[in-house]
Amino acid sequence: MAKVCIVIPCYNHGKYIDEAIQSILSQTYKDIEIIVVNDGSTDEFTIDKLKSLHYPKTQVLFQQNSGPVVARNNAITQTKAEFILPLDADDYFDKTYIEKAVDILEINNDVGAVNCYLQAFGVLDFVVKPLSGGAENFIVKNNACISLLYRRICWEQVGGYSENMKAGYEDWDFWLKVLQKNWKIEVIPEILFYYRKSENSRDSIAFQQHPLKVKEIVSNHLEFYQNNILAYVEAKEIQIIQLNYEIKKTKMKYEASKAYKIANLILNPKLFFNKVLKYLLRR
């Protein structure tokens, strides 16, 4: 029995699956197994790819299209691994991630999951640095990257991923459930996870329905939010302050740029005339 099971739902992402699996097989930690779930793919290339997929320590399950939530739950029921690691088929890991994450779980009995910094690539390029801690960090947003190594017992205690969250934000919902069982999340302060950002990615579509998805989160955890309403308000105020600060900082940086100064002169004839006049008078 492998110590770590990596669960990879795949829907029409056959062109990326090799890269995802290779990032697992090249890990410095070797006590692993991989379960790929074909989530009812309609793309012929993906279907053929997964039917003929042959990698060590890897099996492929097939299901009707039900979404990654059901795919993850189904895959986890097929393994007895102590630790679970979800991975989307178009993402990949640094080769040291699993070893570093397993070390933390084996040393800290109160840590239920291990996170790391995320590097997005594709249509957007940015870094996400999630926080360590408990449920207090998840009141206003999902403060975890997509792929955390976590204890199987966490999944068992909360009954798996909530299958009413099929349209996104299921990770936020899952971590709220886990953290309310008094587990904590630890973060490795290194970029060890690479997340492909595309225009039509599932999370981008879900974000367009953000108010509705937040309502679903609150409905699933109503007692938690009722008991933490003051913490929610405080966290929301901090979030607004941080956002205003970032907007102000970006505005100041832009206004100091040469492009802004030139554009401002062109669009403001009076200012442009005064600048020219002062220049001529100095001569």
C-alpha angles and dihedrals in degrees: 000000000000119000095220128037118197111206117203120183110198127195114170092327097114093130090065102039095091092057091048094050094043089055087058098044091049092056118126086229109074108180093097146119129198127217116190115192119203099212096204095292116197097193109101093214091055093046092051092042094054094043090056097037111134118174130142116266090010133121130177125219124195127212139160113267104284103141133258093288093065091038092056093046092049093049094048091054087060096058136064094198116141093222129043127204119186118204130178114231094244097050133074145194139236108254094248099051100096095044093051093045095048091051090057094049093048093052100041116055094186093056112093099178141016124219134182140193116289128222113201119205136174119054090002132036117203143126126237120204109191123197131249119233141064143304093308088077092056101052098101102019145005101272096188135083117245099257117054126162105233141172116266088226089066090059091046094049094055098038095250128278115342106254092205086071095071095132097059144288090076090131092057090048092048095051092048088056093047096045092050086064086066096257120139133215121228122202127214104216094224135091101254101142126067117202122196111222115201131174094246099036118144094247092050090054091046091050089059086065094044098137091050093047092049088052089054091050092051091046091053091049102030096142092049092053093044090054093045103039094124091050089049092053092047093048091048091052091050090049091053092048091050092048092050090049092052091048091050092047092049091047092051091048091050094047090052092055123103091233091058093047093050093046090048091054093049094048094044108057093180092055090045092051092050091051091051092046092052090048092052093046091052088057 
